[in-house]
């Protein structure tokens, strides 16, 4: 399985969340299979977006597209950090 971890600060979480939710269909059509949105415990505008993707190449093409650069600007995203991950193992304890 392939995953993407994105860490970024947003100007306003509520405004960012609306744009994030509105983009659900384009994320799905690009290959996003599932996601989690988390925040740092001491900063409600520091967001972590962790998602499962059909492939790393689909995720990179999506996140690096001009369309997404513009959406991030509209959403007030500051300096996103993208980490592309390939699962080695999974377990339940």
C-alpha contacts under 8 A as a table, 3 or more apart, distances in Angstrom:
res1	aa1	res2	aa2	distance
1	X	52	X	7.23
1	X	53	X	7.35
1	X	54	X	7.52
1	X	55	X	7.73
1	X	86	X	6.00
1	X	87	X	5.32
2	X	52	X	5.89
2	X	53	X	5.42
2	X	54	X	6.72
2	X	55	X	5.79
2	X	56	X	6.01
2	X	84	X	7.57
2	X	85	X	5.78
2	X	86	X	4.59
2	X	87	X	6.09
3	X	50	X	7.15
3	X	51	X	5.49
3	X	52	X	4.43
3	X	53	X	5.61
3	X	56	X	7.31
3	X	84	X	6.07
3	X	85	X	4.96
3	X	86	X	6.18
3	X	87	X	7.41
4	X	49	X	7.87
4	X	50	X	5.79
4	X	51	X	5.35
4	X	52	X	6.57
4	X	53	X	7.36
4	X	56	X	7.92
4	X	59	X	7.44
4	X	82	X	6.88
4	X	83	X	5.70
4	X	84	X	4.68
4	X	85	X	5.88
5	X	48	X	7.01
5	X	49	X	5.89
5	X	50	X	4.60
5	X	51	X	6.66
5	X	82	X	5.94
5	X	83	X	5.04
5	X	84	X	6.48
5	X	85	X	7.55
6	X	48	X	5.61
6	X	49	X	5.06
6	X	50	X	6.38
6	X	80	X	6.53
6	X	81	X	5.49
6	X	82	X	4.69
6	X	83	X	6.28
7	X	46	X	7.32
7	X	47	X	5.86
7	X	48	X	4.63
7	X	49	X	6.56
7	X	80	X	5.76
7	X	81	X	5.24
7	X	82	X	6.86
8	X	46	X	5.82
8	X	47	X	5.49
8	X	48	X	6.64
8	X	77	X	6.57
8	X	78	X	6.05
8	X	79	X	6.06
8	X	80	X	4.42
8	X	81	X	6.30
9	X	45	X	5.54
9	X	46	X	4.27
9	X	47	X	5.88
9	X	77	X	5.94
9	X	78	X	5.21
9	X	79	X	7.13
9	X	80	X	7.28
10	X	13	X	6.13
10	X	16	X	6.76
10	X	45	X	5.26
10	X	46	X	6.42
10	X	47	X	7.21
10	X	75	X	7.42
10	X	76	X	5.34
10	X	77	X	4.54
10	X	78	X	5.83
11	X	16	X	7.82
11	X	45	X	6.68
11	X	75	X	7.97
11	X	76	X	5.17
11	X	77	X	6.68
11	X	78	X	7.58
12	X	15	X	5.47
12	X	16	X	6.18
12	X	45	X	6.42
12	X	76	X	7.10
13	X	16	X	5.03
13	X	17	X	5.92
13	X	44	X	7.25
13	X	45	X	5.58
14	X	17	X	5.10
14	X	18	X	6.36
15	X	18	X	5.40
15	X	19	X	6.67
15	X	75	X	6.53
16	X	19	X	5.34
16	X	20	X	6.07
16	X	75	X	4.74
16	X	76	X	6.66
16	X	77	X	7.63
17	X	20	X	4.85
17	X	21	X	5.98
18	X	21	X	5.18
18	X	22	X	6.09
19	X	22	X	4.99
19	X	23	X	6.22
19	X	71	X	7.80
19	X	75	X	6.18
20	X	23	X	5.26
20	X	24	X	6.75
20	X	75	X	7.93
21	X	24	X	5.36
22	X	25	X	7.54
23	X	26	X	5.43
23	X	27	X	6.15
24	X	27	X	5.11
24	X	28	X	6.11
25	X	28	X	5.04
25	X	29	X	6.09
26	X	29	X	5.08
26	X	30	X	6.08
27	X	30	X	5.12
27	X	31	X	6.50
27	X	32	X	5.49
27	X	62	X	7.87
28	X	31	X	5.25
28	X	32	X	4.80
28	X	33	X	6.43
29	X	32	X	7.28
30	X	58	X	6.38
30	X	59	X	7.24
30	X	62	X	6.32
31	X	53	X	5.52
31	X	54	X	5.11
31	X	55	X	7.22
31	X	58	X	6.17
31	X	59	X	6.90
32	X	35	X	7.67
32	X	51	X	6.82
32	X	52	X	5.97
32	X	53	X	4.48
32	X	54	X	6.43
32	X	59	X	7.40
33	X	51	X	7.28
33	X	52	X	5.36
33	X	53	X	5.33
33	X	54	X	6.69
34	X	51	X	5.52
34	X	52	X	5.20
34	X	53	X	7.35
35	X	49	X	6.97
35	X	50	X	5.54
35	X	51	X	4.00
35	X	52	X	6.25
36	X	49	X	5.87
36	X	50	X	5.16
36	X	51	X	6.21
37	X	47	X	6.99
37	X	48	X	5.75
37	X	49	X	4.71
37	X	50	X	6.43
38	X	47	X	5.84
38	X	48	X	4.97
38	X	49	X	6.46
39	X	43	X	7.07
39	X	44	X	5.85
39	X	45	X	7.15
39	X	46	X	5.70
39	X	47	X	4.59
39	X	48	X	5.81
40	X	43	X	5.35
40	X	44	X	6.37
40	X	45	X	7.99
40	X	46	X	5.80
40	X	47	X	6.67
40	X	48	X	7.70
41	X	44	X	7.02
43	X	46	X	5.48
44	X	47	X	7.31
53	X	56	X	6.80
53	X	58	X	7.55
53	X	59	X	6.51
54	X	58	X	6.99
54	X	59	X	7.91
55	X	58	X	5.30
55	X	59	X	6.42
56	X	59	X	5.01
56	X	60	X	6.07
56	X	84	X	6.76
56	X	85	X	7.83
57	X	60	X	5.16
57	X	61	X	6.07
58	X	61	X	5.17
58	X	62	X	6.15
59	X	62	X	5.13
59	X	63	X	6.05
60	X	63	X	5.25
60	X	64	X	5.74
61	X	64	X	5.42
61	X	65	X	5.94
62	X	65	X	5.36
62	X	68	X	6.97
63	X	68	X	5.92
63	X	69	X	7.61
64	X	68	X	6.78
64	X	69	X	7.03
65	X	68	X	5.39
65	X	69	X	6.45
66	X	69	X	5.02
66	X	70	X	6.34
67	X	70	X	5.31
67	X	71	X	6.29
68	X	71	X	4.84
68	X	72	X	5.99
69	X	72	X	5.23
69	X	73	X	6.41
70	X	73	X	5.10
70	X	74	X	6.32
71	X	74	X	5.05
71	X	75	X	6.11
72	X	75	X	4.98
72	X	76	X	6.26
72	X	77	X	5.29
73	X	76	X	5.26
73	X	77	X	6.00
74	X	77	X	7.80
77	X	80	X	6.90
87	X	90	X	7.54
